[in-house]
Amino acid sequence: MALPTLTPAQRSEALKKAAAVRKERGEILSQLKDRKVTLEEVLKREGTVVGKIYVRRLLEALPGIGKVRAGQLLDEHGISQSRRVQGLGARQKETLLKTLSSRP
């Protein structure tokens, strides 16, 4: 299926919208890294911006968790490397939060 042809105005509007979503996603990850918001609060947020973030990227934004530890956590909980937040089940969220809340 071919993508529709956009007018220059429609293309400009779509680019602005995409930039705004990327900025909001970056702010969420930055707040998580700076401990202004907890992982639990982020996971409870409803909306497409949080839902579209990869779980791995969300974990890597946590202080003290790098690429290796994030990968280990995903493997431990049976979560795919390409899973997005919106695709997490209730049990997966619960066990992830339980594991991360018990770490120093």
N, CA, C and O atoms as a Tinker XYZ file with bonds, in Angstrom:
   416  protein
     1  N      0.850000   -1.178000    0.000000    73     2
     2  CA     0.000000    0.000000    0.000000    64     1     3
     3  C      0.897000    1.244000    0.000000    63     2     4     5
     4  O      1.759000    1.397000    0.865000    81     3
     5  N      0.691000    2.097000   -0.946000    73     3     6
     6  CA     1.502000    3.306000   -1.081000    64     5     7
     7  C      1.040000    4.378000   -0.097000    63     6     8     9
     8  O     -0.141000    4.486000    0.233000    81     7
     9  N      1.997000    5.150000    0.351000    73     7    10
    10  CA     1.672000    6.259000    1.246000    64     9    11
    11  C      1.025000    7.381000    0.448000    63    10    12    13
    12  O      1.366000    7.599000   -0.715000    81    11
    13  N      0.092000    8.092000    1.072000    73    11    14
    14  CA    -0.541000    9.200000    0.361000    64    13    15
    15  C      0.454000   10.332000    0.123000    63    14    16    17
    16  O      1.368000   10.550000    0.919000    81    15
    17  N      0.265000   11.034000   -0.963000    73    15    18
    18  CA     1.105000   12.188000   -1.267000    64    17    19
    19  C      0.621000   13.366000   -0.435000    63    18    20    21
    20  O     -0.565000   13.697000   -0.436000    81    19
    21  N      1.545000   13.989000    0.267000    73    19    22
    22  CA     1.192000   15.116000    1.135000    64    21    23
    23  C      1.540000   16.429000    0.457000    63    22    24    25
    24  O      2.515000   16.537000   -0.286000    81    23
    25  N      0.722000   17.404000    0.735000    73    23    26
    26  CA     1.035000   18.743000    0.261000    64    25    27
    27  C      2.155000   19.287000    1.141000    63    26    28    29
    28  O      2.381000   18.764000    2.232000    81    27
    29  N      2.850000   20.310000    0.699000    73    27    30
    30  CA     3.908000   20.889000    1.546000    64    29    31
    31  C      3.395000   21.331000    2.921000    63    30    32    33
    32  O      4.103000   21.198000    3.919000    81    31
    33  N      2.179000   21.850000    2.972000    73    31    34
    34  CA     1.612000   22.286000    4.251000    64    33    35
    35  C      1.344000   21.088000    5.164000    63    34    36    37
    36  O      1.614000   21.147000    6.364000    81    35
    37  N      0.814000   20.004000    4.598000    73    35    38
    38  CA     0.546000   18.805000    5.382000    64    37    39
    39  C      1.850000   18.180000    5.880000    63    38    40    41
    40  O      1.940000   17.717000    7.017000    81    39
    41  N      2.848000   18.177000    5.012000    73    39    42
    42  CA     4.152000   17.616000    5.391000    64    41    43
    43  C      4.769000   18.431000    6.525000    63    42    44    45
    44  O      5.306000   17.865000    7.477000    81    43
    45  N      4.693000   19.735000    6.427000    73    43    46
    46  CA     5.228000   20.617000    7.460000    64    45    47
    47  C      4.522000   20.377000    8.792000    63    46    48    49
    48  O      5.164000   20.319000    9.841000    81    47
    49  N      3.209000   20.240000    8.742000    73    47    50
    50  CA     2.426000   19.999000    9.953000    64    49    51
    51  C      2.786000   18.642000   10.572000    63    50    52    53
    52  O      2.904000   18.532000   11.792000    81    51
    53  N      2.956000   17.630000    9.751000    73    51    54
    54  CA     3.329000   16.302000   10.239000    64    53    55
    55  C      4.718000   16.324000   10.883000    63    54    56    57
    56  O      4.940000   15.678000   11.908000    81    55
    57  N      5.639000   17.058000   10.289000    73    55    58
    58  CA     6.993000   17.165000   10.856000    64    57    59
    59  C      6.978000   17.875000   12.208000    63    58    60    61
    60  O      7.702000   17.491000   13.126000    81    59
    61  N      6.147000   18.915000   12.326000    73    59    62
    62  CA     6.024000   19.627000   13.603000    64    61    63
    63  C      5.448000   18.711000   14.682000    63    62    64    65
    64  O      5.908000   18.710000   15.824000    81    63
    65  N      4.441000   17.937000   14.304000    73    63    66
    66  CA     3.803000   17.027000   15.244000    64    65    67
    67  C      4.790000   15.953000   15.704000    63    66    68    69
    68  O      4.850000   15.630000   16.890000    81    67
    69  N      5.554000   15.406000   14.774000    73    67    70
    70  CA     6.551000   14.379000   15.107000    64    69    71
    71  C      7.635000   14.945000   16.029000    63    70    72    73
    72  O      8.074000   14.273000   16.963000    81    71
    73  N      8.056000   16.159000   15.768000    73    71    74
    74  CA     9.076000   16.800000   16.601000    64    73    75
    75  C      8.545000   17.024000   18.021000    63    74    76    77
    76  O      9.280000   16.848000   18.992000    81    75
    77  N      7.279000   17.410000   18.141000    73    75    78
    78  CA     6.683000   17.636000   19.454000    64    77    79
    79  C      6.610000   16.332000   20.250000    63    78    80    81
    80  O      6.853000   16.326000   21.457000    81    79
    81  N      6.278000   15.239000   19.582000    73    79    82
    82  CA     6.201000   13.940000   20.257000    64    81    83
    83  C      7.589000   13.499000   20.707000    63    82    84    85
    84  O      7.747000   13.012000   21.826000    81    83
    85  N      8.602000   13.664000   19.847000    73    83    86
    86  CA     9.968000   13.305000   20.214000    64    85    87
    87  C     10.456000   14.131000   21.403000    63    86    88    89
    88  O     11.145000   13.619000   22.285000    81    87
    89  N     10.093000   15.408000   21.416000    73    87    90
    90  CA    10.497000   16.288000   22.517000    64    89    91
    91  C      9.842000   15.833000   23.823000    63    90    92    93
    92  O     10.499000   15.780000   24.862000    81    91
    93  N      8.559000   15.508000   23.770000    73    91    94
    94  CA     7.845000   15.064000   24.969000    64    93    95
    95  C      8.429000   13.742000   25.483000    63    94    96    97
    96  O      8.600000   13.562000   26.689000    81    95
    97  N      8.733000   12.824000   24.563000    73    95    98
    98  CA     9.333000   11.544000   24.931000    64    97    99
    99  C     10.693000   11.770000   25.587000    63    98   100   101
   100  O     11.019000   11.130000   26.587000    81    99
   101  N     11.473000   12.669000   25.030000    73    99   102
   102  CA    12.785000   12.985000   25.596000    64   101   103
   103  C     12.680000   13.593000   26.980000    63   102   104   105
   104  O     13.504000   13.311000   27.850000    81   103
   105  N     11.671000   14.425000   27.189000    73   103   106
   106  CA    11.463000   15.047000   28.499000    64   105   107
   107  C     11.102000   13.997000   29.546000    63   106   108   109
   108  O     11.560000   14.065000   30.687000    81   107
   109  N     10.280000   13.028000   29.150000    73   107   110
   110  CA     9.898000   11.958000   30.075000    64   109   111
   111  C     11.134000   11.166000   30.491000    63   110   112   113
   112  O     11.329000   10.889000   31.674000    81   111
   113  N     11.965000   10.801000   29.519000    73   111   114
   114  CA    13.183000   10.039000   29.813000    64   113   115
   115  C     14.157000   10.861000   30.652000    63   114   116   117
   116  O     14.830000   10.323000   31.531000    81   115
   117  N     14.234000   12.148000   30.385000    73   115   118
   118  CA    15.114000   13.030000   31.152000    64   117   119
   119  C     14.638000   13.148000   32.603000    63   118   120   121
   120  O     15.452000   13.122000   33.526000    81   119
   121  N     13.334000   13.275000   32.807000    73   119   122
   122  CA    12.777000   13.351000   34.155000    64   121   123
   123  C     13.039000   12.058000   34.920000    63   122   124   125
   124  O     13.298000   12.080000   36.124000    81   123
   125  N     12.971000   10.944000   34.218000    73   123   126
   126  CA    13.240000    9.651000   34.834000    64   125   127
   127  C     14.705000    9.563000   35.257000    63   126   128   129
   128  O     15.015000    9.096000   36.352000    81   127
   129  N     15.587000   10.008000   34.394000    73   127   130
   130  CA    17.025000    9.978000   34.679000    64   129   131
   131  C     17.370000   10.900000   35.844000    63   130   132   133
   132  O     18.230000   10.571000   36.662000    81   131
   133  N     16.709000   12.046000   35.924000    73   131   134
   134  CA    16.965000   13.019000   36.988000    64   133   135
   135  C     16.187000   12.728000   38.267000    63   134   136   137
   136  O     16.237000   13.505000   39.220000    81   135
   137  N     15.471000   11.613000   38.285000    73   135   138
   138  CA    14.667000   11.187000   39.437000    64   137   139
   139  C     13.567000   12.173000   39.823000    63   138   140   141
   140  O     13.182000   12.262000   40.988000    81   139
   141  N     13.074000   12.900000   38.849000    73   139   142
   142  CA    11.957000   13.806000   39.094000    64   141   143
   143  C     10.639000   13.047000   39.030000    63   142   144   145
   144  O      9.611000   13.515000   39.521000    81   143
   145  N     10.685000   11.879000   38.424000    73   143   146
   146  CA     9.506000   11.035000   38.289000    64   145   147
   147  C      9.972000    9.583000   38.436000    63   146   148   149
   148  O     11.102000    9.251000   38.080000    81   147
   149  N      9.103000    8.729000   38.959000    73   147   150
   150  CA     9.478000    7.330000   39.155000    64   149   151
   151  C      9.021000    6.497000   37.962000    63   150   152   153
   152  O      8.185000    6.923000   37.165000    81   151
   153  N      9.586000    5.308000   37.862000    73   151   154
   154  CA     9.190000    4.393000   36.790000    64   153   155
   155  C      7.722000    4.026000   36.921000    63   154   156   157
   156  O      7.014000    3.901000   35.922000    81   155
   157  N      7.275000    3.858000   38.134000    73   155   158
   158  CA     5.865000    3.512000   38.374000    64   157   159
   159  C      4.945000    4.611000   37.836000    63   158   160   161
   160  O      3.931000    4.318000   37.202000    81   159
   161  N      5.293000    5.855000   38.085000    73   159   162
   162  CA     4.479000    6.974000   37.592000    64   161   163
   163  C      4.454000    7.000000   36.063000    63   162   164   165
   164  O      3.416000    7.267000   35.458000    81   163
   165  N      5.588000    6.726000   35.454000    73   163   166
   166  CA     5.655000    6.726000   33.993000    64   165   167
   167  C      4.801000    5.602000   33.425000    63   166   168   169
   168  O      4.076000    5.804000   32.451000    81   167
   169  N      4.883000    4.420000   34.027000    73   167   170
   170  CA     4.118000    3.285000   33.526000    64   169   171
   171  C      2.614000    3.462000   33.716000    63   170   172   173
   172  O      1.823000    2.886000   32.968000    81   171
   173  N      2.216000    4.251000   34.706000    73   171   174
   174  CA     0.793000    4.477000   34.951000    64   173   175
   175  C      0.195000    5.529000   34.020000    63   174   176   177
   176  O     -1.026000    5.623000   33.890000    81   175
   177  N      1.050000    6.316000   33.375000    73   175   178
   178  CA     0.551000    7.347000   32.471000    64   177   179
   179  C     -0.136000    6.712000   31.270000    63   178   180   181
   180  O      0.361000    5.752000   30.681000    81   179
   181  N     -1.256000    7.254000   30.934000    73   179   182
   182  CA    -1.969000    6.795000   29.746000    64   181   183
   183  C     -1.620000    7.736000   28.612000    63   182   184   185
   184  O     -1.463000    8.940000   28.818000    81   183
   185  N     -1.503000    7.201000   27.447000    73   183   186
   186  CA    -1.215000    8.053000   26.298000    64   185   187
   187  C     -0.274000    7.379000   25.335000    63   186   188   189
   188  O      0.433000    6.430000   25.674000    81   187
   189  N     -0.284000    7.886000   24.143000    73   187   190
   190  CA     0.510000    7.260000   23.101000    64   189   191
   191  C      1.995000    7.575000   23.227000    63   190   192   193
   192  O      2.831000    6.792000   22.775000    81   191
   193  N      2.332000    8.695000   23.827000    73   191   194
   194  CA     3.745000    9.074000   23.927000    64   193   195
   195  C      4.498000    8.073000   24.798000    63   194   196   197
   196  O      5.549000    7.576000   24.392000    81   195
   197  N      3.986000    7.773000   25.972000    73   195   198
   198  CA     4.632000    6.811000   26.865000    64   197   199
   199  C      4.519000    5.407000   26.275000    63   198   200   201
   200  O      5.472000    4.630000   26.339000    81   199
   201  N      3.390000    5.088000   25.717000    73   199   202
   202  CA     3.162000    3.760000   25.161000    64   201   203
   203  C      4.090000    3.394000   24.028000    63   202   204   205
   204  O      4.366000    2.214000   23.811000    81   203
   205  N      4.572000    4.372000   23.308000    73   203   206
   206  CA     5.438000    4.119000   22.157000    64   205   207
   207  C      6.922000    4.021000   22.518000    63   206   208   209
   208  O      7.745000    3.722000   21.652000    81   207
   209  N      7.275000    4.268000   23.783000    73   207   210
   210  CA     8.674000    4.176000   24.194000    64   209   211
   211  C      9.052000    2.707000   24.336000    63   210   212   213
   212  O      8.291000    1.916000   24.893000    81   211
   213  N     10.221000    2.346000   23.835000    73   211   214
   214  CA    10.714000    0.990000   24.023000    64   213   215
   215  C     11.034000    0.780000   25.497000    63   214   216   217
   216  O     11.596000    1.663000   26.145000    81   215
   217  N     10.676000   -0.393000   26.030000    73   215   218
   218  CA    10.917000   -0.698000   27.441000    64   217   219
   219  C     12.414000   -0.643000   27.727000    63   218   220   221
   220  O     12.826000   -0.150000   28.778000    81   219
   221  N     13.226000   -1.141000   26.807000    73   219   222
   222  CA    14.678000   -1.121000   26.989000    64   221   223
   223  C     15.178000    0.313000   27.173000    63   222   224   225
   224  O     16.002000    0.580000   28.047000    81   223
   225  N     14.682000    1.220000   26.358000    73   223   226
   226  CA    15.099000    2.621000   26.441000    64   225   227
   227  C     14.653000    3.250000   27.762000    63   226   228   229
   228  O     15.362000    4.065000   28.353000    81   227
   229  N     13.474000    2.853000   28.204000    73   227   230
   230  CA    12.951000    3.347000   29.476000    64   229   231
   231  C     13.833000    2.870000   30.635000    63   230   232   233
   232  O     14.142000    3.642000   31.543000    81   231
   233  N     14.232000    1.605000   30.598000    73   231   234
   234  CA    15.090000    1.064000   31.649000    64   233   235
   235  C     16.464000    1.724000   31.626000    63   234   236   237
   236  O     17.029000    2.017000   32.680000    81   235
   237  N     17.002000    1.960000   30.436000    73   235   238
   238  CA    18.319000    2.593000   30.316000    64   237   239
   239  C     18.312000    4.021000   30.843000    63   238   240   241
   240  O     19.362000    4.556000   31.199000    81   239
   241  N     17.141000    4.642000   30.897000    73   239   242
   242  CA    17.041000    6.008000   31.412000    64   241   243
   243  C     17.083000    6.041000   32.938000    63   242   244   245
   244  O     17.293000    7.096000   33.535000    81   243
   245  N     16.883000    4.882000   33.565000    73   243   246
   246  CA    16.940000    4.837000   35.024000    64   245   247
   247  C     18.375000    4.999000   35.499000    63   246   248   249
   248  O     19.287000    4.430000   34.899000    81   247
   249  N     18.595000    5.764000   36.564000    73   247   250
   250  CA    19.953000    5.922000   37.101000    64   249   251
   251  C     20.517000    4.570000   37.536000    63   250   252   253
   252  O     19.843000    3.793000   38.213000    81   251
   253  N     21.755000    4.302000   37.139000    73   251   254
   254  CA    22.425000    3.076000   37.538000    64   253   255
   255  C     22.151000    1.877000   36.654000    63   254   256   257
   256  O     22.672000    0.791000   36.909000    81   255
   257  N     21.341000    2.052000   35.619000    73   255   258
   258  CA    21.061000    0.940000   34.704000    64   257   259
   259  C     21.555000    1.323000   33.322000    63   258   260   261
   260  O     21.141000    2.326000   32.742000    81   259
   261  N     22.444000    0.499000   32.819000    73   259   262
   262  CA    22.988000    0.727000   31.487000    64   261   263
   263  C     22.413000   -0.260000   30.496000    63   262   264   265
   264  O     21.414000   -0.927000   30.767000    81   263
   265  N     23.053000   -0.343000   29.349000    73   263   266
   266  CA    22.573000   -1.217000   28.285000    64   265   267
   267  C     22.602000   -2.689000   28.689000    63   266   268   269
   268  O     21.662000   -3.432000   28.408000    81   267
   269  N     23.668000   -3.101000   29.340000    73   267   270
   270  CA    23.810000   -4.515000   29.718000    64   269   271
   271  C     22.758000   -4.895000   30.758000    63   270   272   273
   272  O     22.061000   -5.897000   30.596000    81   271
   273  N     22.639000   -4.110000   31.816000    73   271   274
   274  CA    21.674000   -4.418000   32.885000    64   273   275
   275  C     20.246000   -4.360000   32.354000    63   274   276   277
   276  O     19.414000   -5.178000   32.747000    81   275
   277  N     19.946000   -3.417000   31.473000    73   275   278
   278  CA    18.604000   -3.333000   30.891000    64   277   279
   279  C     18.292000   -4.604000   30.103000    63   278   280   281
   280  O     17.185000   -5.135000   30.189000    81   279
   281  N     19.261000   -5.084000   29.343000    73   279   282
   282  CA    19.077000   -6.321000   28.592000    64   281   283
   283  C     18.867000   -7.514000   29.510000    63   282   284   285
   284  O     18.041000   -8.382000   29.230000    81   283
   285  N     19.617000   -7.556000   30.609000    73   283   286
   286  CA    19.467000   -8.639000   31.581000    64   285   287
   287  C     18.076000   -8.617000   32.208000    63   286   288   289
   288  O     17.448000   -9.663000   32.374000    81   287
   289  N     17.597000   -7.422000   32.554000    73   287   290
   290  CA    16.265000   -7.301000   33.155000    64   289   291
   291  C     15.179000   -7.776000   32.189000    63   290   292   293
   292  O     14.240000   -8.466000   32.588000    81   291
   293  N     15.316000   -7.404000   30.931000    73   291   294
   294  CA    14.331000   -7.837000   29.945000    64   293   295
   295  C     14.339000   -9.356000   29.811000    63   294   296   297
   296  O     13.280000   -9.981000   29.740000    81   295
   297  N     15.525000   -9.946000   29.777000    73   295   298
   298  CA    15.641000  -11.401000   29.667000    64   297   299
   299  C     15.064000  -12.102000   30.899000    63   298   300   301
   300  O     14.362000  -13.106000   30.775000    81   299
   301  N     15.361000  -11.570000   32.082000    73   299   302
   302  CA    14.870000  -12.160000   33.332000    64   301   303
   303  C     13.347000  -12.207000   33.375000    63   302   304   305
   304  O     12.762000  -13.149000   33.909000    81   303
   305  N     12.714000  -11.190000   32.811000    73   303   306
   306  CA    11.260000  -11.084000   32.887000    64   305   307
   307  C     10.559000  -11.565000   31.621000    63   306   308   309
   308  O      9.341000  -11.444000   31.493000    81   307
   309  N     11.331000  -12.107000   30.692000    73   307   310
   310  CA    10.737000  -12.647000   29.470000    64   309   311
   311  C     10.125000  -11.584000   28.581000    63   310   312   313
   312  O      9.113000  -11.822000   27.922000    81   311
   313  N     10.735000  -10.419000   28.563000    73   311   314
   314  CA    10.241000   -9.302000   27.751000    64   313   315
   315  C     11.134000   -9.175000   26.523000    63   314   316   317
   316  O     12.360000   -9.170000   26.632000    81   315
   317  N     10.518000   -9.076000   25.377000    73   315   318
   318  CA    11.258000   -8.947000   24.127000    64   317   319
   319  C     12.057000   -7.650000   24.102000    63   318   320   321
   320  O     11.637000   -6.642000   24.669000    81   319
   321  N     13.218000   -7.683000   23.438000    73   319   322
   322  CA    14.071000   -6.498000   23.316000    64   321   323
   323  C     13.366000   -5.377000   22.553000    63   322   324   325
   324  O     13.693000   -4.203000   22.725000    81   323
   325  N     12.409000   -5.738000   21.719000    73   323   326
   326  CA    11.727000   -4.732000   20.899000    64   325   327
   327  C     10.346000   -4.365000   21.439000    63   326   328   329
   328  O      9.561000   -3.724000   20.740000    81   327
   329  N     10.044000   -4.761000   22.664000    73   327   330
   330  CA     8.730000   -4.491000   23.265000    64   329   331
   331  C      8.603000   -3.019000   23.629000    63   330   332   333
   332  O      9.538000   -2.411000   24.152000    81   331
   333  N      7.448000   -2.464000   23.349000    73   331   334
   334  CA     7.147000   -1.094000   23.761000    64   333   335
   335  C      6.319000   -1.131000   25.037000    63   334   336   337
   336  O      5.753000   -2.170000   25.378000    81   335
   337  N      6.244000   -0.013000   25.741000    73   335   338
   338  CA     5.535000    0.057000   27.013000    64   337   339
   339  C      4.074000   -0.345000   26.845000    63   338   340   341
   340  O      3.520000   -1.026000   27.708000    81   339
   341  N      3.448000    0.063000   25.757000    73   339   342
   342  CA     2.035000   -0.258000   25.561000    64   341   343
   343  C      1.799000   -1.760000   25.402000    63   342   344   345
   344  O      0.673000   -2.227000   25.567000    81   343
   345  N      2.842000   -2.513000   25.085000    73   343   346
   346  CA     2.714000   -3.950000   24.902000    64   345   347
   347  C      2.989000   -4.760000   26.152000    63   346   348   349
   348  O      2.899000   -5.987000   26.120000    81   347
   349  N      3.322000   -4.104000   27.250000    73   347   350
   350  CA     3.584000   -4.812000   28.501000    64   349   351
   351  C      2.281000   -5.237000   29.155000    63   350   352   353
   352  O      1.298000   -4.496000   29.165000    81   351
   353  N      2.295000   -6.439000   29.698000    73   351   354
   354  CA     1.136000   -6.910000   30.443000    64   353   355
   355  C      1.190000   -6.416000   31.877000    63   354   356   357
   356  O      2.215000   -5.901000   32.324000    81   355
   357  N      0.106000   -6.569000   32.584000    73   355   358
   358  CA     0.030000   -6.112000   33.975000    64   357   359
   359  C      1.046000   -6.841000   34.848000    63   358   360   361
   360  O      1.691000   -6.225000   35.696000    81   359
   361  N      1.192000   -8.152000   34.646000    73   359   362
   362  CA     2.154000   -8.914000   35.441000    64   361   363
   363  C      3.589000   -8.507000   35.134000    63   362   364   365
   364  O      4.425000   -8.423000   36.034000    81   363
   365  N      3.867000   -8.258000   33.869000    73   363   366
   366  CA     5.219000   -7.835000   33.495000    64   365   367
   367  C      5.563000   -6.511000   34.148000    63   366   368   369
   368  O      6.668000   -6.341000   34.663000    81   367
   369  N      4.629000   -5.574000   34.133000    73   367   370
   370  CA     4.863000   -4.276000   34.784000    64   369   371
   371  C      5.084000   -4.472000   36.283000    63   370   372   373
   372  O      5.992000   -3.889000   36.874000    81   371
   373  N      4.238000   -5.300000   36.879000    73   371   374
   374  CA     4.310000   -5.526000   38.320000    64   373   375
   375  C      5.641000   -6.153000   38.728000    63   374   376   377
   376  O      6.264000   -5.701000   39.689000    81   375
   377  N      6.083000   -7.180000   38.016000    73   375   378
   378  CA     7.344000   -7.838000   38.385000    64   377   379
   379  C      8.543000   -6.939000   38.104000    63   378   380   381
   380  O      9.529000   -6.958000   38.841000    81   379
   381  N      8.452000   -6.166000   37.051000    73   379   382
   382  CA     9.543000   -5.235000   36.737000    64   381   383
   383  C      9.669000   -4.194000   37.840000    63   382   384   385
   384  O     10.773000   -3.907000   38.303000    81   383
   385  N      8.543000   -3.629000   38.263000    73   383   386
   386  CA     8.557000   -2.625000   39.329000    64   385   387
   387  C      9.039000   -3.237000   40.647000    63   386   388   389
   388  O      9.788000   -2.607000   41.394000    81   387
   389  N      8.602000   -4.472000   40.923000    73   387   390
   390  CA     9.028000   -5.132000   42.149000    64   389   391
   391  C     10.537000   -5.351000   42.153000    63   390   392   393
   392  O     11.195000   -5.112000   43.165000    81   391
   393  N     11.084000   -5.801000   41.037000    73   391   394
   394  CA    12.525000   -6.025000   40.923000    64   393   395
   395  C     13.300000   -4.721000   41.079000    63   394   396   397
   396  O     14.313000   -4.679000   41.778000    81   395
   397  N     12.836000   -3.677000   40.441000    73   395   398
   398  CA    13.562000   -2.407000   40.451000    64   397   399
   399  C     13.402000   -1.666000   41.778000    63   398   400   401
   400  O     14.281000   -0.896000   42.163000    81   399
   401  N     12.296000   -1.888000   42.475000    73   399   402
   402  CA    12.109000   -1.212000   43.769000    64   401   403
   403  C     12.967000   -1.842000   44.858000    63   402   404   405
   404  O     13.266000   -1.200000   45.865000    81   403
   405  N     13.365000   -3.103000   44.661000    73   403   406
   406  CA    14.171000   -3.773000   45.688000    64   405   407
   407  C     15.664000   -3.559000   45.512000    63   406   408   409
   408  O     16.450000   -3.968000   46.366000    81   407
   409  N     16.072000   -2.917000   44.407000    73   407   410
   410  CA    17.508000   -2.675000   44.210000    64   409   411
   411  C     17.944000   -1.453000   44.999000    63   410   412   413
   412  O     17.126000   -0.579000   45.282000    81   411
   413  N     19.229000   -1.376000   45.360000    73   411   414
   414  CA    19.719000   -0.262000   46.195000    64   413   415
   415  C     19.680000    1.062000   45.472000    63   414   416
   416  O     20.058000    2.087000   46.040000    81   415
